[in-house]
């Protein structure tokens, strides 16, 4: 039982608590929702994300060259 408590405490010690500005939280949520894609021309001001001018997804309909069989 004592060994299990030590393992649990080890796992807890790996976590860190940080405060994030709302802009960073919004940016992280945007990245999670995007899943795959690109965020271009990200504007950072005073260390905070302010604007992403281009957000796009790439969709590959076919990996074959020429697109038709």
MOSUL-V238640 format. One record per helix or strand of 3 or more residues. SS is the DSSP state (hx for helix, st for strand). FROM is the first residue (numbers start at 1). TO is the last residue. If there is no record, write none. Layout:
BEGIN
ss & from & to
SS & FROM & TO
SS & FROM & TO
END
This chain:
BEGIN
ss & from & to
hx & 2 & 13
hx & 22 & 34
st & 38 & 45
st & 48 & 56
END
